[in-house]
Amino acid sequence: MRRTITRRGALAAGAATAVAVWTTQAGPAAAAPGAALNRQSAKWTRDRSVNGWPITPDAVSTHLVEGSRASVDLRNGTAATVLLHIARRWHYEIAPLDTGQGGGISGHTTRRTVAAEFESTYLSGTGLCLHPAAYPLGGSEELWPHHELIVRDILLDCEGTVVWGGDLDPVKRSHFHIAAGPDSDTLARVTERLSPLPGVGRTRGPGAVRDPAHPSRHVKARRLERTQNS
């Protein structure tokens, strides 16, 4: 039975047990399963995260989530722009990130212990968690159907350059990471589209340009879901 985000926050401490399953993200930038992990210590030992981005803490800065009091450490440039777009829409359309509920928001970390290979994206600043206490690794809590519809629409905004943890194994519905490589032309194009003009605030409102429930958006979002999960 689904509970509200407030209820999830209250139960977060009891739901924080991680599933001890290792996974790798498919694609040319991904590492072979278990290749970068010392299974005894669960340390990520490579100099790149599983999505192919270099682990360089100097490239990370603190960024404010537009329209909120929340901030998060992310890799500067294309990764930060796209991930902040996700955080902004989640904040407005799913649940606020600055109330302390659900674990808020988290991004870059220098702690190399990971419970799933896709969590290595936090080391490169290309991964993001939204309400991680409410939706922990391996957790059974699901998004409300209309909230998942919004997530699918957000992924459509990102044109396949972002992977959602709800589609990964083990599942982590709070998780998003950049799936495209650092030199991806698609990522550069998406970043340009999602970036506000220099010195000009956004004028299109808090959420998406289009209604996520519009049939054309819904069809495209489901098509992207099938492509990413195939």
Buried (B, 14 or more C-beta within 10 A) or exposed (E): EEEEBEEBBBBBEEBBEBBEEBBBBEBEBBBEEEEBBEEEEBEBEBEBBBBBBBBEEEBBEEBEBBBBEBBBBBBEBBBBBBBBBBBBBBBBBBBBBBBEBBBBBBBBBEEBEBBBBBBBBBBBBBBBBBBBBBBBBBBEBEBEEEBBBBBBBBBBBBBBBBBBBBBBBBBBBBBBBBBBBBEBEEBBEBBEEBBEEEEEEEEEEEBBEEEBEEEEBBEBBEEBBEEBEE
